[in-house]
Amino acid sequence: MNNDLSYNAVMARKNEIMIKSVGIDYSEFQQGPLAFDYEGMMKKAGYPLEQVAAIQAETGVGNTPLLEMRNITELVRKISPSGYGARIFIKDEASNPSGSFKARRAALSVYQAQKLGYKGVICASSGNYGAAVASQAAMRNLNCIVVQEVFDSRGLGQPEIIEKGRACEAYGAEVVQLSVGPEIFYVALMLLEQTGYFNASLYVPFGISGIETLGAEIASQSRALAGRDPDVVVVTHAGGGNVTGTARGLRKAGSARTEVVGASVDLSGLHMASDKDFNRKSFTTGHTGFGVPFATWPDRADVPRNAARPLRYLDRYVTVTQGEVFYVTEALAQLEGLERGPAGNTSLAAAMALAQEIPREQVVVVQETEYTGAGKHPTPQLTFARENGVVVRRGDPSENKPGAEIVIPEHPAQIKAREFPLENLRRSYIKNALQACGRTTLDAREVLFLIEETSAPRAFVEQVLKDSGVVLGS
C-alpha cells in the first residue's frame, strides 16, 4: 500500500485504486488525451438489460408501478389553455426496498462485488444512494461503509442528510460523517485502499446499467396504461446518472422519440463546498449545484471516466424553485394521497408546468419518487431554513433568492419551468475538455467525440473550438 495519503497523491492514484476496487482499467478505453470509447466501456463493464432486470429481481428491486396523477392532471388542466394539459404519470420508485430509484444502481454494484469475492462495499453519498447500497449489502451479506458529507463547521447538519444517515445505519452500514468540503471522494478512495472493499461508486458503468431498467419499464408501462410511448419524461438531474440511465433504457425499449427533460432546483449563487452556504440550501440533491457542474465536466467524480454523461441524452433542461417543490410536495400528498420526498417532486413541479404547454392526449412521466421520513418533510426543512436566517414566505416564486428567501406559491398557476439553455452547458463542457487535455489542435476523431459528448450539431462544436483558438486537423 502507498503510504502517501496526501490529497494530491491519493487522487493521482485514482485509476490504480479503480482497477483494484472495481476491476475496471479505464486506460483500456482511452483514445488519446481527449477522447475515450464510452460505448465500449459501457458494453464491457455493464450488463445487458435483461440480465440487469434478473439481478435486480433477486433483491426485490424494480417493476415499480406507474401511477396516473388524475387529480393533479385535472388541476393542471384548469390553468392550461384549451386543449392542453397532458396526462401526468409518476413512476413510484419509493416502492423499491430502500425507497428510491438508487436501489437500481446499488443492486448491480453490490451484485458485482459479491460475484468478484469482495468482503464489503464503499460508497460516497449524502443520502439515498448510501441507504440503497447499505440495503443491498445487507441482503447479500457484505460489509458496507458510507462516506457522507453532513456538517458545517458548527457541527450542524441538515434534517434531510441526518435522516439519510440514520437510514444507512439502520441497514447496518458504518457511516463516516464529514464536514462540507472537497474531501468526500478523497476519503472514499483512501478507505478503498485501506479496506480492499469494492467501490460501489455512483459513477461506474454498473450503476448506470442499473437505471436502464427504469427507462425501459417507463416505456412498456406507458404503452400498457396510455396506449402510447411517453411523450416527455422529466428526470431530476443532479450528478447525471439518473438522466443517462433512464434515457438509455428508453432508447433500448424503442422510445427513441421521447423527449428527455432534466429538472433541477435553482440554487444558483450558492457554492456546494462553502461552509457558509452549506446549511442555507434546503435541497441536498437534484439542484443546479450538482446538475450544472456534472453536466459541464462529468469526470470531476471519484472515477477516471464517469459513466454518467448527461449531455449525450438531455433534450431540454429546466429549473424550478425551492418553494415550488415544497408546494408540490404538499399537493401530491393532499391531492393524490402520496407522501413522498423532495427529489422526485422536483420533477413533478417541472412536469406540472410543462404539461400546460402539451396537448391533453399526450403523456408526461415523472421518472421517480423517493421515500419520505422525519428529516425530509417540508416542516423540518423549512424550520431549519428559518433557523439559519432564510426567510420563508408565501408569494410569487419568481422572487425566490437561493440562500436568502424561499417563496412558496400562492396558486398553482405560479409554478414555472425556467429554461436553462443547453448551449451554455455544451459550450462549458467543450472548454473544460480542452483545459483538461491541454490540446490546441484536434483531429477529426476528437471533434466527433465532442459532438457525441454534447449531442450538439457539428457546426456548433467547431465554432466553439475555433473561438477557443483550437486548430482543426484532418
DRENDO-1510 file (C-alpha; in Angstrom, 1 decimal, always signed):
<recs>
REC; n; res; u; v; w
REC; 1; MET; +0.0; +0.0; +0.0 .
REC; 2; ASN; +1.2; +3.5; -0.8 .
REC; 3; ASN; +1.8; +5.4; +2.4 .
REC; 4; ASP; +1.5; +8.9; +0.9 .
REC; 5; LEU; -2.1; +9.8; +1.9 .
REC; 6; SER; -2.0; +13.5; +0.9 .
REC; 7; TYR; -4.9; +14.7; -1.1 .
REC; 8; ASN; -3.0; +15.1; -4.4 .
REC; 9; ALA; -1.2; +11.7; -4.0 .
REC; 10; VAL; -4.4; +9.8; -3.4 .
REC; 11; MET; -6.3; +11.5; -6.2 .
REC; 12; ALA; -3.3; +10.8; -8.5 .
REC; 13; ARG; -3.7; +7.1; -7.8 .
REC; 14; LYS; -7.4; +7.1; -8.8 .
REC; 15; ASN; -7.0; +4.8; -11.8 .
REC; 16; GLU; -4.9; +2.4; -9.8 .
REC; 17; ILE; -7.4; +2.3; -7.0 .
REC; 18; MET; -10.2; +1.7; -9.5 .
REC; 19; ILE; -8.5; -1.3; -11.0 .
REC; 20; LYS; -8.3; -2.9; -7.6 .
REC; 21; SER; -11.6; -1.8; -6.2 .
REC; 22; VAL; -13.9; -2.2; -9.3 .
REC; 23; GLY; -11.9; -4.3; -11.7 .
REC; 24; ILE; -12.0; -1.7; -14.5 .
REC; 25; ASP; -8.9; -0.5; -16.2 .
REC; 26; TYR; -10.1; +2.8; -17.5 .
REC; 27; SER; -6.9; +3.3; -19.6 .
REC; 28; GLU; -8.1; +0.5; -21.8 .
REC; 29; PHE; -10.8; +2.8; -23.2 .
REC; 30; GLN; -8.7; +5.9; -23.6 .
REC; 31; GLN; -8.2; +7.1; -27.2 .
REC; 32; GLY; -5.8; +9.9; -26.5 .
REC; 33; PRO; -5.7; +12.9; -24.2 .
REC; 34; LEU; -9.2; +14.0; -25.0 .
REC; 35; ALA; -11.4; +11.1; -26.3 .
REC; 36; PHE; -12.4; +7.7; -24.9 .
REC; 37; ASP; -14.6; +4.8; -26.0 .
REC; 38; TYR; -17.7; +5.5; -24.0 .
REC; 39; GLU; -19.9; +2.8; -25.6 .
REC; 40; GLY; -17.1; +0.3; -25.4 .
REC; 41; MET; -16.7; +1.0; -21.7 .
REC; 42; MET; -20.4; +0.6; -21.1 .
REC; 43; LYS; -20.6; -2.7; -23.1 .
REC; 44; LYS; -17.6; -4.3; -21.4 .
REC; 45; ALA; -18.2; -3.2; -17.8 .
REC; 46; GLY; -22.0; -3.1; -17.8 .
REC; 47; TYR; -24.7; -5.7; -18.2 .
REC; 48; PRO; -27.3; -6.4; -20.8 .
REC; 49; LEU; -30.8; -5.1; -20.0 .
REC; 50; GLU; -32.4; -8.5; -19.4 .
REC; 51; GLN; -29.6; -9.6; -17.1 .
REC; 52; VAL; -29.9; -6.4; -15.1 .
REC; 53; ALA; -33.6; -6.9; -14.6 .
REC; 54; ALA; -32.9; -10.5; -13.4 .
REC; 55; ILE; -30.2; -9.4; -11.0 .
REC; 56; GLN; -32.5; -6.7; -9.5 .
REC; 57; ALA; -35.4; -9.1; -9.1 .
REC; 58; GLU; -33.3; -11.2; -6.8 .
REC; 59; THR; -33.4; -8.5; -4.2 .
REC; 60; GLY; -36.9; -7.1; -4.9 .
REC; 61; VAL; -35.7; -4.1; -7.0 .
REC; 62; GLY; -37.6; -2.8; -10.0 .
REC; 63; ASN; -41.0; -3.4; -11.5 .
REC; 64; THR; -42.3; -0.4; -9.6 .
REC; 65; PRO; -45.8; +0.9; -10.5 .
REC; 66; LEU; -46.5; +3.7; -13.0 .
REC; 67; LEU; -49.3; +5.7; -11.4 .
REC; 68; GLU; -51.6; +8.3; -13.2 .
REC; 69; MET; -52.0; +11.5; -11.2 .
REC; 70; ARG; -55.6; +12.1; -12.2 .
REC; 71; ASN; -56.3; +14.9; -9.6 .
REC; 72; ILE; -53.1; +16.7; -10.4 .
REC; 73; THR; -53.7; +16.4; -14.1 .
REC; 74; GLU; -57.2; +17.9; -13.6 .
REC; 75; LEU; -55.7; +20.8; -11.6 .
REC; 76; VAL; -53.2; +21.5; -14.3 .
REC; 77; ARG; -55.9; +21.4; -17.0 .
REC; 78; LYS; -57.8; +24.1; -15.1 .
REC; 79; ILE; -54.9; +26.5; -15.5 .
REC; 80; SER; -54.0; +25.4; -19.1 .
REC; 81; PRO; -55.1; +26.8; -22.4 .
REC; 82; SER; -58.0; +24.9; -24.1 .
REC; 83; GLY; -56.9; +21.5; -25.4 .
REC; 84; TYR; -53.7; +21.4; -23.3 .
REC; 85; GLY; -52.8; +19.8; -20.0 .
REC; 86; ALA; -51.1; +16.5; -20.7 .
REC; 87; ARG; -51.7; +13.4; -18.6 .
REC; 88; ILE; -49.2; +13.2; -15.8 .
REC; 89; PHE; -47.9; +9.9; -14.5 .
REC; 90; ILE; -45.4; +9.1; -11.8 .
REC; 91; LYS; -43.1; +6.2; -11.6 .
REC; 92; ASP; -43.3; +5.3; -7.9 .
REC; 93; GLU; -39.7; +4.3; -7.2 .
REC; 94; ALA; -40.4; +4.7; -3.4 .
REC; 95; SER; -41.6; +1.1; -3.8 .
REC; 96; ASN; -38.0; -0.2; -4.0 .
REC; 97; PRO; -36.5; -1.8; -0.9 .
REC; 98; SER; -34.6; +1.3; +0.2 .
REC; 99; GLY; -37.2; +3.7; -1.0 .
REC; 100; SER; -35.7; +5.3; -4.1 .
REC; 101; PHE; -34.5; +4.6; -7.6 .
REC; 102; LYS; -31.0; +4.4; -6.3 .
REC; 103; ALA; -31.7; +0.8; -5.3 .
REC; 104; ARG; -31.4; +0.0; -9.1 .
REC; 105; ARG; -27.9; +1.4; -9.1 .
REC; 106; ALA; -26.9; -0.3; -5.9 .
REC; 107; ALA; -28.3; -3.7; -6.9 .
REC; 108; LEU; -25.8; -4.0; -9.8 .
REC; 109; SER; -22.7; -2.8; -7.9 .
REC; 110; VAL; -23.3; -4.9; -4.8 .
REC; 111; TYR; -24.0; -8.0; -7.0 .
REC; 112; GLN; -20.8; -7.3; -8.8 .
REC; 113; ALA; -18.9; -7.0; -5.5 .
REC; 114; GLN; -20.3; -10.4; -4.3 .
REC; 115; LYS; -19.6; -12.0; -7.7 .
REC; 116; LEU; -15.9; -10.9; -7.5 .
REC; 117; GLY; -15.5; -12.0; -3.9 .
REC; 118; TYR; -15.2; -8.7; -2.2 .
REC; 119; LYS; -16.0; -8.7; +1.6 .
REC; 120; GLY; -17.5; -5.3; +1.6 .
REC; 121; VAL; -18.6; -2.2; -0.4 .
REC; 122; ILE; -17.9; +1.5; +0.0 .
REC; 123; CYS; -19.7; +4.5; -1.5 .
REC; 124; ALA; -19.7; +8.3; -1.1 .
REC; 125; SER; -23.2; +9.6; -0.8 .
REC; 126; SER; -25.1; +12.2; +1.2 .
REC; 127; GLY; -28.2; +10.0; +1.3 .
REC; 128; ASN; -30.4; +7.9; -0.8 .
REC; 129; TYR; -27.7; +6.0; -2.6 .
REC; 130; GLY; -25.9; +5.3; +0.6 .
REC; 131; ALA; -29.1; +3.8; +2.0 .
REC; 132; ALA; -29.6; +1.8; -1.2 .
REC; 133; VAL; -26.0; +0.4; -1.1 .
REC; 134; ALA; -26.4; -0.5; +2.6 .
REC; 135; SER; -29.7; -2.2; +2.0 .
REC; 136; GLN; -28.4; -4.3; -0.9 .
REC; 137; ALA; -25.2; -5.1; +1.0 .
REC; 138; ALA; -27.3; -6.4; +3.9 .
REC; 139; MET; -29.3; -8.6; +1.5 .
REC; 140; ARG; -26.1; -10.1; +0.1 .
REC; 141; ASN; -24.3; -10.4; +3.4 .
REC; 142; LEU; -21.5; -7.9; +2.7 .
REC; 143; ASN; -20.0; -5.2; +4.9 .
REC; 144; CYS; -20.8; -1.6; +3.9 .
REC; 145; ILE; -19.2; +1.8; +4.6 .
REC; 146; VAL; -20.9; +5.0; +3.5 .
REC; 147; VAL; -18.9; +8.2; +3.4 .
REC; 148; GLN; -21.3; +11.1; +4.0 .
REC; 149; GLU; -21.0; +14.9; +3.9 .
REC; 150; VAL; -23.1; +16.0; +6.8 .
REC; 151; PHE; -22.0; +19.0; +8.8 .
REC; 152; ASP; -20.8; +22.6; +8.6 .
REC; 153; SER; -18.0; +23.9; +10.8 .
REC; 154; ARG; -20.5; +24.5; +13.7 .
REC; 155; GLY; -21.4; +20.8; +13.7 .
REC; 156; LEU; -24.8; +21.4; +12.3 .
REC; 157; GLY; -26.4; +19.1; +9.7 .
REC; 158; GLN; -29.5; +19.4; +7.6 .
REC; 159; PRO; -32.5; +17.3; +8.7 .
REC; 160; GLU; -32.6; +15.6; +5.3 .
REC; 161; ILE; -29.0; +14.5; +5.4 .
REC; 162; ILE; -29.3; +13.3; +9.1 .
REC; 163; GLU; -32.4; +11.3; +8.2 .
REC; 164; LYS; -30.5; +9.6; +5.3 .
REC; 165; GLY; -27.5; +8.8; +7.6 .
REC; 166; ARG; -30.0; +7.2; +10.0 .
REC; 167; ALA; -31.3; +5.1; +7.2 .
REC; 168; CYS; -27.8; +3.9; +6.3 .
REC; 169; GLU; -27.1; +2.9; +9.9 .
REC; 170; ALA; -30.5; +1.2; +10.1 .
REC; 171; TYR; -29.4; -1.2; +7.3 .
REC; 172; GLY; -26.2; -1.9; +9.2 .
REC; 173; ALA; -23.7; +0.3; +7.4 .
REC; 174; GLU; -20.8; +2.1; +9.0 .
REC; 175; VAL; -21.3; +5.8; +8.3 .
REC; 176; VAL; -18.2; +8.0; +8.1 .
REC; 177; GLN; -19.5; +11.6; +8.5 .
REC; 178; LEU; -17.6; +14.6; +7.2 .
REC; 179; SER; -18.0; +18.3; +7.2 .
REC; 180; VAL; -18.6; +20.2; +4.0 .
REC; 181; GLY; -15.6; +20.5; +1.6 .
REC; 182; PRO; -13.8; +18.6; -1.2 .
REC; 183; GLU; -12.8; +15.6; +1.0 .
REC; 184; ILE; -15.6; +13.2; +0.4 .
REC; 185; PHE; -14.2; +11.5; -2.7 .
REC; 186; TYR; -10.7; +11.6; -1.3 .
REC; 187; VAL; -11.7; +9.9; +2.0 .
REC; 188; ALA; -13.7; +7.3; +0.0 .
REC; 189; LEU; -10.6; +6.5; -2.2 .
REC; 190; MET; -8.4; +6.3; +0.9 .
REC; 191; LEU; -10.8; +3.8; +2.6 .
REC; 192; LEU; -10.9; +1.7; -0.6 .
REC; 193; GLU; -7.1; +1.3; -0.4 .
REC; 194; GLN; -7.1; +0.5; +3.3 .
REC; 195; THR; -10.0; -2.0; +3.3 .
REC; 196; GLY; -9.8; -3.6; -0.1 .
REC; 197; TYR; -13.5; -3.2; -0.5 .
REC; 198; PHE; -15.4; -2.8; -3.7 .
REC; 199; ASN; -16.1; +0.7; -4.9 .
REC; 200; ALA; -19.9; +1.0; -5.3 .
REC; 201; SER; -19.5; +4.4; -6.9 .
REC; 202; LEU; -22.4; +6.2; -8.3 .
REC; 203; TYR; -20.5; +6.8; -11.5 .
REC; 204; VAL; -19.3; +3.3; -12.6 .
REC; 205; PRO; -21.0; +1.5; -15.5 .
REC; 206; PHE; -22.8; -0.9; -13.2 .
REC; 207; GLY; -24.7; +1.9; -11.6 .
REC; 208; ILE; -25.8; +3.4; -14.9 .
REC; 209; SER; -26.8; +0.0; -16.3 .
REC; 210; GLY; -29.0; -0.4; -13.2 .
REC; 211; ILE; -31.1; +2.6; -14.1 .
REC; 212; GLU; -31.7; +1.5; -17.7 .
REC; 213; THR; -34.4; -0.9; -16.5 .
REC; 214; LEU; -36.2; +2.2; -15.1 .
REC; 215; GLY; -36.3; +3.8; -18.6 .
REC; 216; ALA; -37.4; +0.5; -20.2 .
REC; 217; GLU; -40.2; +0.0; -17.6 .
REC; 218; ILE; -41.5; +3.5; -18.2 .
REC; 219; ALA; -41.7; +2.8; -21.9 .
REC; 220; SER; -43.6; -0.5; -21.6 .
REC; 221; GLN; -45.9; +0.6; -18.8 .
REC; 222; SER; -46.8; +3.8; -20.7 .
REC; 223; ARG; -47.8; +1.7; -23.7 .
REC; 224; ALA; -49.9; -0.6; -21.5 .
REC; 225; LEU; -51.6; +2.2; -19.5 .
REC; 226; ALA; -51.9; +5.0; -22.0 .
REC; 227; GLY; -51.6; +3.2; -25.3 .
REC; 228; ARG; -48.5; +5.2; -26.4 .
REC; 229; ASP; -44.9; +5.9; -25.6 .
REC; 230; PRO; -44.3; +8.6; -23.1 .
REC; 231; ASP; -44.1; +11.9; -25.0 .
REC; 232; VAL; -42.0; +13.6; -22.3 .
REC; 233; VAL; -40.1; +12.1; -19.4 .
REC; 234; VAL; -38.9; +14.5; -16.7 .
REC; 235; VAL; -35.9; +13.4; -14.8 .
REC; 236; THR; -34.5; +15.1; -11.6 .
REC; 237; HIS; -30.9; +16.0; -12.6 .
REC; 238; ALA; -28.0; +16.0; -10.2 .
REC; 239; GLY; -24.9; +14.0; -11.0 .
REC; 240; GLY; -26.2; +12.9; -14.3 .
REC; 241; GLY; -26.6; +9.2; -13.8 .
REC; 242; ASN; -30.4; +9.4; -13.5 .
REC; 243; VAL; -30.7; +11.2; -16.9 .
REC; 244; THR; -28.1; +8.9; -18.5 .
REC; 245; GLY; -29.5; +5.6; -17.4 .
REC; 246; THR; -33.2; +6.5; -17.9 .
REC; 247; ALA; -32.6; +7.8; -21.4 .
REC; 248; ARG; -30.5; +4.7; -22.4 .
REC; 249; GLY; -33.3; +2.5; -21.1 .
REC; 250; LEU; -35.9; +4.4; -23.1 .
REC; 251; ARG; -33.9; +4.0; -26.2 .
REC; 252; LYS; -33.3; +0.3; -25.7 .
REC; 253; ALA; -37.1; -0.1; -25.2 .
REC; 254; GLY; -37.7; +1.6; -28.6 .
REC; 255; SER; -38.8; +5.0; -27.2 .
REC; 256; ALA; -36.2; +7.0; -29.1 .
REC; 257; ARG; -38.6; +9.9; -29.8 .
REC; 258; THR; -39.4; +10.5; -26.1 .
REC; 259; GLU; -38.2; +13.9; -25.0 .
REC; 260; VAL; -35.9; +13.7; -22.0 .
REC; 261; VAL; -36.1; +16.8; -19.8 .
REC; 262; GLY; -33.8; +17.3; -16.9 .
REC; 263; ALA; -35.1; +19.3; -13.9 .
REC; 264; SER; -33.1; +20.8; -11.1 .
REC; 265; VAL; -33.9; +23.1; -8.2 .
REC; 266; ASP; -32.3; +26.5; -8.8 .
REC; 267; LEU; -29.6; +27.1; -6.2 .
REC; 268; SER; -27.6; +29.5; -8.3 .
REC; 269; GLY; -25.2; +31.6; -6.3 .
REC; 270; LEU; -24.7; +29.0; -3.6 .
REC; 271; HIS; -21.4; +27.1; -3.6 .
REC; 272; MET; -21.8; +23.5; -2.7 .
REC; 273; ALA; -18.4; +23.3; -0.9 .
REC; 274; SER; -18.9; +26.5; +1.0 .
REC; 275; ASP; -19.2; +26.2; +4.8 .
REC; 276; LYS; -21.3; +29.4; +4.8 .
REC; 277; ASP; -23.7; +28.2; +2.1 .
REC; 278; PHE; -24.0; +24.5; +3.2 .
REC; 279; ASN; -27.0; +25.0; +5.5 .
REC; 280; ARG; -28.6; +27.8; +3.6 .
REC; 281; LYS; -30.0; +25.4; +1.0 .
REC; 282; SER; -32.9; +23.1; +1.6 .
REC; 283; PHE; -32.1; +20.5; -1.1 .
REC; 284; THR; -29.2; +18.1; -0.9 .
REC; 285; THR; -29.5; +16.7; -4.4 .
REC; 286; GLY; -31.3; +17.4; -7.6 .
REC; 287; HIS; -30.2; +21.0; -7.7 .
REC; 288; THR; -28.0; +23.2; -10.0 .
REC; 289; GLY; -25.1; +22.9; -7.7 .
REC; 290; PHE; -24.6; +19.4; -8.9 .
REC; 291; GLY; -26.6; +19.5; -12.2 .
REC; 292; VAL; -24.6; +22.2; -13.9 .
REC; 293; PRO; -21.0; +21.2; -12.8 .
REC; 294; PHE; -21.5; +17.5; -13.5 .
REC; 295; ALA; -23.1; +18.2; -16.9 .
REC; 296; THR; -20.2; +20.5; -17.9 .
REC; 297; TRP; -17.5; +18.2; -16.6 .
REC; 298; PRO; -18.7; +14.7; -15.6 .
REC; 299; ASP; -15.1; +13.5; -14.8 .
REC; 300; ARG; -15.0; +15.5; -11.6 .
REC; 301; ALA; -16.2; +12.3; -9.8 .
REC; 302; ASP; -14.3; +9.6; -8.0 .
REC; 303; VAL; -13.6; +7.6; -11.2 .
REC; 304; PRO; -11.3; +8.4; -14.1 .
REC; 305; ARG; -14.2; +8.3; -16.6 .
REC; 306; ASN; -17.7; +8.9; -15.4 .
REC; 307; ALA; -20.3; +6.6; -16.9 .
REC; 308; ALA; -22.9; +9.3; -16.4 .
REC; 309; ARG; -22.8; +11.7; -19.4 .
REC; 310; PRO; -26.0; +13.7; -19.3 .
REC; 311; LEU; -25.3; +16.0; -22.2 .
REC; 312; ARG; -25.4; +13.0; -24.5 .
REC; 313; TYR; -29.1; +12.5; -23.6 .
REC; 314; LEU; -30.7; +15.7; -22.5 .
REC; 315; ASP; -33.2; +17.3; -24.9 .
REC; 316; ARG; -34.1; +20.1; -22.5 .
REC; 317; TYR; -33.0; +21.4; -19.1 .
REC; 318; VAL; -35.3; +23.4; -16.8 .
REC; 319; THR; -35.1; +24.7; -13.2 .
REC; 320; VAL; -37.7; +25.2; -10.5 .
REC; 321; THR; -37.5; +27.0; -7.2 .
REC; 322; GLN; -37.3; +25.5; -3.7 .
REC; 323; GLY; -40.7; +27.0; -2.8 .
REC; 324; GLU; -42.3; +25.4; -5.8 .
REC; 325; VAL; -41.1; +21.9; -4.8 .
REC; 326; PHE; -42.3; +22.3; -1.3 .
REC; 327; TYR; -45.7; +23.4; -2.6 .
REC; 328; VAL; -45.9; +20.4; -5.0 .
REC; 329; THR; -44.8; +18.0; -2.2 .
REC; 330; GLU; -47.9; +19.1; -0.3 .
REC; 331; ALA; -50.1; +18.9; -3.4 .
REC; 332; LEU; -49.0; +15.4; -4.1 .
REC; 333; ALA; -49.9; +14.3; -0.6 .
REC; 334; GLN; -53.2; +16.1; -0.4 .
REC; 335; LEU; -54.5; +15.5; -3.9 .
REC; 336; GLU; -53.1; +12.1; -4.7 .
REC; 337; GLY; -52.6; +10.6; -1.2 .
REC; 338; LEU; -48.9; +10.0; -1.9 .
REC; 339; GLU; -46.4; +11.3; +0.7 .
REC; 340; ARG; -43.1; +11.4; -1.0 .
REC; 341; GLY; -39.7; +13.2; -0.6 .
REC; 342; PRO; -38.4; +16.2; -2.4 .
REC; 343; ALA; -36.1; +14.6; -5.1 .
REC; 344; GLY; -38.9; +13.3; -7.3 .
REC; 345; ASN; -41.1; +16.2; -6.5 .
REC; 346; THR; -38.5; +18.5; -8.2 .
REC; 347; SER; -39.5; +16.8; -11.5 .
REC; 348; LEU; -43.2; +16.8; -10.6 .
REC; 349; ALA; -43.0; +20.6; -10.2 .
REC; 350; ALA; -41.5; +20.9; -13.6 .
REC; 351; ALA; -44.0; +18.4; -15.1 .
REC; 352; MET; -46.9; +20.5; -13.8 .
REC; 353; ALA; -45.5; +23.5; -15.6 .
REC; 354; LEU; -44.6; +21.7; -18.8 .
REC; 355; ALA; -47.9; +19.8; -19.1 .
REC; 356; GLN; -49.6; +23.2; -19.6 .
REC; 357; GLU; -47.9; +23.5; -22.9 .
REC; 358; ILE; -48.5; +19.9; -24.1 .
REC; 359; PRO; -51.8; +18.7; -25.7 .
REC; 360; ARG; -54.2; +16.7; -23.5 .
REC; 361; GLU; -53.8; +13.4; -25.2 .
REC; 362; GLN; -50.0; +13.3; -24.7 .
REC; 363; VAL; -48.3; +11.7; -21.7 .
REC; 364; VAL; -45.7; +13.3; -19.3 .
REC; 365; VAL; -44.0; +10.9; -17.0 .
REC; 366; VAL; -42.2; +12.0; -13.7 .
REC; 367; GLN; -39.5; +9.4; -13.6 .
REC; 368; GLU; -39.1; +8.8; -9.9 .
REC; 369; THR; -40.4; +9.2; -6.3 .
REC; 370; GLU; -38.4; +8.8; -3.2 .
REC; 371; TYR; -39.4; +7.7; +0.3 .
REC; 372; THR; -40.0; +10.4; +2.9 .
REC; 373; GLY; -39.0; +10.4; +6.6 .
REC; 374; ALA; -38.7; +12.7; +9.5 .
REC; 375; GLY; -36.0; +14.9; +8.1 .
REC; 376; LYS; -37.4; +15.0; +4.5 .
REC; 377; HIS; -40.7; +16.6; +5.3 .
REC; 378; PRO; -41.2; +20.3; +4.4 .
REC; 379; THR; -41.9; +21.2; +8.0 .
REC; 380; PRO; -38.4; +20.3; +9.5 .
REC; 381; GLN; -36.7; +21.6; +6.3 .
REC; 382; LEU; -38.4; +25.0; +6.4 .
REC; 383; THR; -37.9; +25.2; +10.2 .
REC; 384; PHE; -34.2; +24.6; +9.7 .
REC; 385; ALA; -34.1; +27.2; +6.9 .
REC; 386; ARG; -35.6; +29.8; +9.2 .
REC; 387; GLU; -33.1; +28.9; +12.0 .
REC; 388; ASN; -30.3; +29.6; +9.5 .
REC; 389; GLY; -31.6; +33.0; +8.6 .
REC; 390; VAL; -33.5; +32.2; +5.4 .
REC; 391; VAL; -36.9; +34.0; +5.0 .
REC; 392; VAL; -39.8; +31.7; +4.3 .
REC; 393; ARG; -43.0; +33.3; +2.9 .
REC; 394; ARG; -45.9; +32.9; +0.5 .
REC; 395; GLY; -45.8; +34.9; -2.7 .
REC; 396; ASP; -44.5; +34.8; -6.2 .
REC; 397; PRO; -41.8; +32.1; -6.5 .
REC; 398; SER; -40.0; +34.2; -9.2 .
REC; 399; GLU; -38.9; +36.3; -6.2 .
REC; 400; ASN; -37.1; +33.3; -4.7 .
REC; 401; LYS; -33.4; +34.1; -3.7 .
REC; 402; PRO; -31.4; +30.9; -3.0 .
REC; 403; GLY; -29.9; +31.1; +0.5 .
REC; 404; ALA; -31.9; +34.2; +1.4 .
REC; 405; GLU; -35.6; +33.6; +0.6 .
REC; 406; ILE; -37.8; +30.6; +0.0 .
REC; 407; VAL; -41.1; +31.8; -1.6 .
REC; 408; ILE; -43.9; +29.3; -1.6 .
REC; 409; PRO; -46.5; +29.8; -4.4 .
REC; 410; GLU; -50.0; +31.1; -3.5 .
REC; 411; HIS; -51.6; +29.4; -6.6 .
REC; 412; PRO; -50.5; +26.5; -8.9 .
REC; 413; ALA; -50.5; +28.8; -11.9 .
REC; 414; GLN; -47.4; +30.4; -10.4 .
REC; 415; ILE; -45.3; +27.2; -10.9 .
REC; 416; LYS; -43.0; +27.7; -13.8 .
REC; 417; ALA; -40.3; +25.6; -15.6 .
REC; 418; ARG; -37.5; +28.0; -16.4 .
REC; 419; GLU; -35.2; +27.2; -19.3 .
REC; 420; PHE; -31.5; +26.6; -18.7 .
REC; 421; PRO; -30.0; +26.7; -22.2 .
REC; 422; LEU; -28.2; +23.5; -23.2 .
REC; 423; GLU; -26.0; +25.5; -25.5 .
REC; 424; ASN; -24.4; +27.1; -22.4 .
REC; 425; LEU; -23.7; +23.7; -20.9 .
REC; 426; ARG; -22.3; +22.4; -24.1 .
REC; 427; ARG; -20.0; +25.3; -24.6 .
REC; 428; SER; -18.7; +25.0; -21.0 .
REC; 429; TYR; -18.2; +21.2; -21.4 .
REC; 430; ILE; -16.1; +21.8; -24.6 .
REC; 431; LYS; -13.9; +24.4; -22.8 .
REC; 432; ASN; -13.5; +22.2; -19.8 .
REC; 433; ALA; -12.4; +19.3; -22.0 .
REC; 434; LEU; -9.9; +21.4; -23.8 .
REC; 435; GLN; -8.4; +22.6; -20.5 .
REC; 436; ALA; -8.2; +19.1; -19.1 .
REC; 437; CYS; -6.4; +17.7; -22.2 .
REC; 438; GLY; -4.2; +20.7; -22.8 .
REC; 439; ARG; -4.7; +20.4; -26.6 .
REC; 440; THR; -4.7; +23.3; -29.1 .
REC; 441; THR; -5.1; +21.0; -32.2 .
REC; 442; LEU; -7.8; +18.4; -32.6 .
REC; 443; ASP; -8.2; +15.7; -35.2 .
REC; 444; ALA; -11.5; +14.5; -36.8 .
REC; 445; ARG; -11.9; +11.7; -34.2 .
REC; 446; GLU; -11.6; +14.1; -31.3 .
REC; 447; VAL; -14.1; +16.5; -32.9 .
REC; 448; LEU; -16.5; +13.6; -33.4 .
REC; 449; PHE; -16.1; +12.7; -29.7 .
REC; 450; LEU; -17.1; +16.2; -28.6 .
REC; 451; ILE; -20.1; +16.1; -30.9 .
REC; 452; GLU; -21.2; +12.8; -29.3 .
REC; 453; GLU; -20.5; +14.1; -25.8 .
REC; 454; THR; -22.6; +17.2; -26.2 .
REC; 455; SER; -25.2; +15.9; -28.6 .
REC; 456; ALA; -24.6; +19.2; -30.5 .
REC; 457; PRO; -24.5; +20.0; -34.2 .
REC; 458; ARG; -21.1; +19.8; -35.8 .
REC; 459; ALA; -21.2; +23.5; -36.7 .
REC; 460; PHE; -21.8; +24.5; -33.1 .
REC; 461; VAL; -18.9; +22.3; -31.8 .
REC; 462; GLU; -16.5; +23.5; -34.5 .
REC; 463; GLN; -17.4; +27.2; -33.9 .
REC; 464; VAL; -16.8; +26.8; -30.1 .
REC; 465; LEU; -13.4; +25.2; -30.9 .
REC; 466; LYS; -12.4; +28.0; -33.3 .
REC; 467; ASP; -13.5; +30.6; -30.7 .
REC; 468; SER; -11.2; +28.9; -28.2 .
REC; 469; GLY; -8.3; +29.1; -30.6 .
REC; 470; VAL; -8.2; +25.4; -31.5 .
REC; 471; VAL; -6.8; +24.3; -34.9 .
REC; 472; LEU; -8.9; +21.6; -36.5 .
REC; 473; GLY; -6.8; +18.9; -38.2 .
REC; 474; SER; -7.8; +16.0; -40.5 .
</recs>
